[in-house]
Amino acid sequence: MPEAKPVPPVQPAAEGLSRRTSELPTGELAPFDEDAPRPVPPLARQDGTTLERLVGVMRRLLGPDGCPWDREQTYETLRKYVLEEACEVIDAIDSGDRGALREELGDLLLQVVFQAELGRREGTFAIDDVVEGIVSKLVKRHPHVFGDLSAADADDVLRNWEKLKAQERGRRGLLSGVPRSMPALTRAQRIGEKVSRVGFDWPDARGSRAKVVEELGELDRAIAGSDARAVEEELGDLIFALVNLSRHLKVDAEGALRRASDKFTRRFAHVERRVHDEHGGWGEAGQGDEHIPLAILDRYWDEAKRGAGESRDQGERHGTDAGHGLPRGNGQGEGGREGP
């Protein structure tokens, strides 16, 4: 876990807070004035009341004299920005930089306020409806805090949560609340978590591990049969089984693959630097199919691994890298790169 970096100090509170909605006629929000002071209370006094400033900014941007780009946006056009901002929040969390996290959470909050304001303009809902909706949900789903139900530990809380959600869903399925647009690995892990809470799961990691072996065998048979459709299906089943195994081992599959991809990217950057220094680059389009021999690229890859203080002994015992499974070069320009 990266060490958390401190957040730069925010503007201290000042006298003369901006005009509040309560001072205006019911339902009226003070027009946003960019020249008015915008004091930020100390952390101990922050309670979310400054959210109305963001609502005011959004109304100004969407108003007749606002921003042409903002006024053209719809729920559908904003969809990609919601995903992008959520991913940037994840990156900021992983970096341990609290200043970056504060900024990215603001960008994500903007998407919430933006869409809530679109809802207000079409007469369906607005920001206070969004807030009340989640407050009501949290109160209802925490009866061990706001009611008389007891929960011994976090597992009890999760089981109660799923039971309450099932009551809310009525006849809708247990998995209906898992978004199809989730990243595939995250979705698979959430599916496994949800069905596990109602008892549909292997009792321990051994059953899940055996399922991986079973699915790998089915994939091998599909590959041997040269059936492209079956290969895709069995590969999907194998990945799903691996995600279930990671869940039993208390590993976040999405995070594990992201870190593996980051590691590969860092090492390949070293390979690219060596190719640039020793060969002038990868070559230009139209210069034929000749590539730098894989044995040479493999040597640069090993340099990157040694630079990270890692050993390749385990991979060499079997002719493949333990982290990736790609064949190694044989010194004659054949084979391939080590894994990450």
Buried (B, 14 or more C-beta within 10 A) or exposed (E): EEEEEEBEEEEEEEEEBBBEBEEEEEEEBBEBEEEEEBBBBEEEEEEEEBBBBBBBBBBBBBEEEBEEEBEEBEEEEBEEBBEEBEEBBBEBBBBEBBEBBEBBBEBBEBBBBBBBBBBBEEEEBBBEEBBEEEEEEEEBBBBBEEEEEEBEEEEEBBEBBBEBBBEEEEEEEBEEBBEEEBBBBBBBBBBBBBBBBEEEBBEEBEEBBEBBEEBBEBBEEBBEEEEEEBBEBBBBBBBBBBBBBBBBEEEBBBBBBBEBEEBBEEBBEBBBEBBEEEEEEEEEEEEEEEEBBBBBBBBBBBBBBEEEEBEBEEBEEEEBBBBBEBBBBEEEBEBBBBBB
